[in-house]
Amino acid sequence: MNKKLFSLICAISCSIIWGTAFVAQDMGMDFIGPFTFTSGRMFLGFAALLPFFFIFEFKKVKETNLNLKITTGYLVLLGFFLAGGNIFQQVSLLYTDVANSAMFTSLYVVIVPIIAYFLFSKKIHRSVWLAVFMCLIGGFLLSDISNLIVRYGDTLVVIGAFFWAFHIVYISKFLKIFNFPITIATFQCLFGAIFCFMPALAFESISLQGLLMESKELIYAGVLSSGIAFLLQVYGQQNLSPAPVTIIFSLEGVFGAIAAWIILDQYLNEFKILGIVIIVSAVIFSQLAPMYDKRKYGRN
């Protein structure tokens, strides 16, 4: 099979798993709280990735001269951002629809270049500001402005999108000094699970019975979305350039909205559909416009 085609299939499969995982997340809080669910899914993600770590990267990591403090510090930081993104996303599902949570999460694609600009002085293409404006319009249409509870849930997702954006930025920085993606994925899940377990222990009642009653949802969101999907992401990025593959990954919001409509009967009216179309268009535009300028004018 052609390498680019294989990577394309992996990237699309990854976005489908990420998108449909929103349904599992929404259904997985009948018997356990959001912190417990998030901690459980990330621990399962760690467990699912651990065999891949030992098979593919353990020996290579051992042979590398690493600064243990810097490496551990980055992994803890990534675990913190991962936990924050997951927690805000999970809690938001108590107040808003899956479609809203999925689509507002995809805003990280637009937020990433803004963070890179303000923190690391990297050039930002003018298309990003138009994309931000489009996202605001799309968010206005997608959210029920008259419903304070829904607006609160949507706000939580947007805050979570900043955590996802910081997570992406710092993964890129970490990979430059520690190019072991499976190791990063494995142990960021472990630290993320620990960060989520602390509030779960403090504010929620954790029971084995409750976890077992949500086992299907936890396995899907943990093993598939937090574990296998990351491996698909790595393979997807091997042979595809960053901008197109980011567009594919951002489609998780679309798949999440469609899955919620089909499985949970969360109906999308014409305004919400228009809001989704505008946000997806903004995400795609923010990625394609810099590519077009670079090819046409040889600049960013």
Buried (B, 14 or more C-beta within 10 A) or exposed (E): EEEEEBBBBBBBBBBBBBBBBBBBBBBBBEBBBBBBBBBBBBBBBBBBBBEBBEEBBBEEBEEEEEEEEEBEEBBBBBBBBBBBBBBBBBBBBBBBBBBBBBBBBBBBBBBBBBBBBEEEEEEBBEBBEBBBEBBEBBBEBBBBEEEEEBBBBBBBBBBBBBBBBBBBBBBEEBEEEBEBBBBBBBBBBBBBBBBBBEBBEEEBEBEEEBBEBBEEBBBBBBBBBBBBBBBBBBBBBBBBEEBBBBBBBBBBBBBBBBBBBEBBEBEBEEEBBBBBEBBBBBBBBBBBBBBEBEEEEEEE
